[in-house]
């Protein structure tokens, strides 16, 4: 039987290849202990502000979980979250401002990564190489090359990992997939996906300012290009700047496109991608990522159309976000609240092509079920987690392809084996980041 101890020994054996970034490890770092019936599972959180904290809150609802460490570059956030953790579990966590020090804790079992996207790759790989299992927020990375490196790291170090694409654990999403698989919709030739949110509008540009007290801004920037501090680039709104995120395309794209790829059983790259985007709705606002964007993904038997309109809260079928699988017999429309069928009319039979009236609502347990399923996988050493790193990589790549096509202005054909564009070669410069010294891009 494969045990946790065997996996930890395997992790130690492969460490001779080294970490993504310089930090000293010894075999005692990975000693750990076999998890028994009464053992606590120790988790640490890197990035405590928003989704990281939301994820940890769900972890702490599990009776076997104990938070032993928090890490954040903002001491104000760190102290606030530490007090909340102590209140929830009656025990203080260890506090760090440098994630590498957190990873040195030998008793740590699981690392939750809730930092901005530009940090995910290095922190994920360092956590895997330190013998930790990892729950990483979506999108898994800010570049396609980072996605590949993370998949390689999880395999090399044999870690149990999952991605915070919680819809994978949603009951009504599963019934939606089951219905699509019945074939009752007929031939699906087109899938529309959209996400319209007003948080994409950040307001007029503000002047750069001094770094707030208690913030290690140098560490926050990490491998990203150095720039002066500006509050509009910081907590929450960082995702609207290319150095750190990909805007609505990656923020919501990975969630919604994931459901389409699952429903249409797509596990590879599209044939072609073309896109148009710009800041048309709010041209004077400070964001860099596009407030308005359309992307067409072509497959062998259907097309997928993505669109988003930042600064608005309306959309097709009275849903500001969602998807529509358009079949010859009817259209399936879905969002996080529900899915329903809109049948086509059969002129010959004088009746709908789909007779049953269907509307399935969510039980809103996606987030906590996703976390609890991952914890079970950690305990049993099951690598088929709720959202594998491979699946997270696929969805992130699709979202990044949409941005790259819009930014380059080219029709793209991406070869996932060659790791390059074979059509739209000028877009190859968007595939891999140029890390700022002393950080180094991981090589596998």
N, C-alpha and C positions, 0 to 999 in steps of 0.2 A: 504493500500500500504506500502511495506517495504521501509523505507527511510534510508538515510545515518545516520541520528541521532539515529534511532532505533538500527542500527548495532553497532554504537559507544557505546551505552548504554549496549548492550549485551557484548561487549568486556570488559567494565569496570566491569560488574558483575562477569565474570569468572576469573578476575585477582587474586582472593583470593588464587589461587593455586600457584602463584608466577612465577617469571621469570626464564629462564635458568641460568642466572648469576646475581649477586647482583647489583641492581641499583634501586633507589627509584622512585616510580611513584605515582601520585595522580590523582583523578578523573578529575582535570582540564587539565591534560595532554591530555585527550581524548575529550574535549568539542567540538572542531571543529565547523562547521556550515554546514547546508544543502546546497549542491551545487545548485545554481540557474543558470539561463541562462548567467549571466554576471560574475559569480564567476571564479576565477582563481584556477587551480588545482596545488597545491604546491608539488614539488618533491625534494627529496634529494638523493644524490649519495654517496654510500660507496664503495671506491675503484675506483680511477679516472684514472688509467694508460691506459688500453687498451680497452677491451670490455665494461667496465663500461662507459668510455667516449664515445665510439661509440653508446651505447644505449642512453645515455643522449642526445647526439646530435640529435638523431631521436625524442626523446621526445620534444625537444625544437623546432622542426618544426611544432608542433601542436599549433594552435593559443590560446588554453586555458591553456597551461602549463607555469609555472614559476618555475625556479630552485631557491630554498631558502637556500639550504645547500649542501656543499661538505665535504667529509671526506676522509682523506688519511694519512697513517703513514709516507709518504715521503713529507716533506714540499716543496721540489723543484717541485714535481708534482702538489701538491695542489695549489701553487701560480700560476703556469702556467695555470692550468685549470680554476682557479678563474678569471684570466684575460680574458680567452676565453669566459667564461660564461657572464661576464659583457659586453663584446663586442657584444655578440649575443642578449642580452635582456636589455641592458642599465641599469642594476641593479646588485649590488654586492650580491653574496650569502654569507651566514654565513659559516665560516670555522671551521673544527674540526679535531683533530687527534685521538679522541676516539669516536667510533660510538655510544656509549651509550649516549653521550652528544647530538649528533644529534637527537636521538630518543626522547629526552625530549622536542623537539620543538612541541608545541601543534598545530601549524598551518600546520604541515607537513601531507600530504595526502598519498603520494606514496614514497616508498623507493626502489631505484634501488641498487642491490647488485652485484658489479663487482669485488669482491676480489678474491684471490686464493681459490681453492676448499675447503681447510681445514677450512676456515672461514665461509662458506655458512650456515651451519646448525645453529650455535649459532646466527648469525646476522639475519637470517630469522626468527627464533623463537622469538628472542627479539623484532623484528620489528612487528611481528604479535601480540604479547602480549601487545605491546604499542599502538595497535589500528591502525596500518598503513597497507595499502595494499602494496603488494610486487611484484616487477619484479626481479627475481633472475636468474643469468647466469647459464648456463649448465656447467658440470653436476651439478645437484642440491646439491650433497654432495660428500665427499671423502670416505664414508663408507656406506654399506647397512643399518646399524642400524640408521645412521643419516637420511637417506631417510625416513624411517618409522616415525621418530620423527617429521620431517618437515610436513609430510602429516597430522599427528595427530594435530600438532599445528595449521595448517590452518583451520582444522575443528573445533577445540575447540574455537578459537578466531573469527571464521566466517569472515575471511579476503578474499578479492578478490586477487588471486595470479596467476602469470603465470611464465613460464620458457622461457629463451632465446633460444629456439629451433625454430628458425625463419622459417625453412622449412615448418612448420605447416601452415604458412600463404602464402606460395608460390603458385601462380596460376597454374604453370605447374605441381607441385607436386599433386595438387588436381585433375587435369585432368588425371594424371598417375593413381591415386587411382581409379578414375571412370572407366578407361579402364580395370584395373585389375578386377574390380567387374563385368564387362560384361561377363567374362568367356572365352573370345576369345583366350586367351593364352593356353587354355586347362588345363590339370591337372598340377599344379605347384608342383613339387616334390623337388625342390632345389632352394635356393636363395644364390647367392654369393655377398659378400660385401667386399670392400677393400678400404684402404686409405694409399697412399704412398707419404710421404712428406719429404723434405730434412731438415726441421726445427727440426726434431727429433735428428739430429746429433749436439751435442754441442761442439765438439772439446775436446782436451786433458784436463785432470784435472788441475785445478789451485789451488794454495795454498789459505787457508783461509786468510782473511784480516780484517782490521778494518772496523767498520760500517761507511758508508758515512755520512757526515755532514747533518743534517736535517732529518735523518731516525730514527724512533722509532722501532728498530729491535725487541725489546722485544714484542711489540704489534703486529708486523707483524707475529711473530711466534705463538702468541696466545696459543691455546690449543695443538699445535703440539709439538713433542719432541724437547727439547732444543738442539741446535747445534751452533757452531761458524758461524759467517757471512762468506758467500762465494758468490761472485757476480754471479756465475753460478747457484746458487740456488734461485736467486732473480727475479727481474722483467722479466716476460715472460717465462724464462726457468725453473721456479719453478715446472711446471707441469711434468717435467721429473724425479721427486724425490718422492718416495712413501709417505713421510710425508705430502706432499702438493697436489699431483695430481696423475693421473693414466696413463700419457703418451698418445700416440695416441689412445689407446684403449678407454679411456674415453673422450678425447678431440674431436675426430671425431666419435667415436663409437656411442655416444648418438644421434648424428644427423642422421647418416645413418641407424643405426638399428631402429630408430624411424620410418623411412619411411617403412621399411620392416614389422614391427609389425603392422603399420597402414594398409598397403596393404594386409597383410595376416589375418587381424582382430584378432590379438593375444593380449590378455589383462591379461595374467597370465605368470607364470614362465615356462621355457622349461622343458621337461621331464628329460633331462640329458645334461651336459656340459663337454666337455673335451678340453684341450688346450695344446699347446707347445709354449714356447717363450724363448728368450734369447737375449743377446747383441752380435749377430754373425757378423753383418756388421761392427760395430765399437767397438770391444772389449776393446779398450784402452781409449774410450771416457768416460766422467765423468757421464753420465746419469745412473740412476738406473732402470727406467722403460725400457721395452723391445723394442729394435729397430726392432726386427723381431718376429712376433707372428701369430699363427693360432689358431682359436677357432671353434669348431663344436657345434652348438646348435641343439638338436634333439627335434622334435615335433611329434605329432601323425601322421601327413600326409606329412611332409616334413622336410628337414634339412636346416639350415642356416650356411654358412661357412663365417667366418670373417678372413681377413688376412691384415696385414700391414707390410710394409718394410720401416723403417725410413732411411732417407738419399738418397732415390730415388724419382724420379718424373715421373715414367712411370707405366702403369698398363694395365689390360685387356681392349679390345675394344678402345684402344688409349685414355684411361681416367685414370689419376693417382689416382682418387678416384671415387667411384660410387657403383652401385648395378646392379645385373642382375637377374631378375625373369625368371627362365628357365621352360617354359611350354611345353607341348607335341606338341603344334601348333606353338610355337615361343618363342623367348626370348625378354623381355623388358629390355632395358639398360637405366640407368638414372644417371645423376649427376645434379649439380646446374645450368648447362647451358641448358640442354635439356633432353628429353627422346625420344627413338625411338624403333621401332619393327624390329627384325631380324627374319623373318619367317623360319619355318622348311619346308622342301621339301616334297610334297606328291607324292610318286612314282607312285601310281595308277592313280591319276588324271593328273600327269605330270605338276604340277603347285604348287606354294607355298600354304601352309596350311592357311596362312593369306594373302589375296589378296591386301588389302589396304596398301598403303605406308604412314607411319606415322612418323613424327618427330615434336615434340612440343618444342618450345623454351621458356625459362624463360623471364619474363618481368622485372626481377631483382628488384622487389618491396617487396621482402620477409621481410626485416628488418623493413622498415618503416610501412608497413601494419600490421606487428605483433604488433608493439608498439601502433599504432592508434587503433587497435581492442581491445587491453588491456585497453586503456584509456576509450573507450566506455563502456567496462564491469565495470570499476570502477564507472562511472557515473550512470549506471543503476543497480548496485549491482548484476551483472550477474556473477555467479561462473563458468560458462562454458566458460572459457577464451581460447584464441588461443592454449595454451599448458598448461593444468591444472597441478597442482603440483603432482597429481596422475600419470599423463602420464610421467612427468619428472622423477618421482621416478622409474617407470617401466623401462624406457630406461637406467637410471643410474645403476639400479640393473643388467641389462643384461651386461653392460660394465664391471661392477665390477666382475661379475661372470666369465667373460673371463680372467680377471687378476688373480683372486683367483685360478682358475683352473690351470693356467700356473705357478703361484708361488708355489702352493701346490703340483703339479704333480699328482693330483688325479682326477678320474672321479667323477663329482659332481651331486648330486640330492638335490635341495634346496626346503625346505618346507616353503612357504611364510606365512603360518598360525602359525607354530611353531617357525618361525624365526631362523631356524637352518638347517644345512646340515644333511640329513638322510643317505646320502652316501657321503663319503669323510669327515668324522667327524673331521679330523685333520685341515680342512679348517675353522672350526668355529672361530678360533682365528683371522681371517681376517675380521670378520663381524662388529666389534665394536671398536672404537678407545679408547685408554687409554689417556684421557685428562690430560694435564699438569696442576698442581695446579697454580693459584686458580680457573681455569676454571673447570666447572662441566658438565658432560654429561647430557642433559635434559631428564627428566623422565615423561612419560605420562601413 
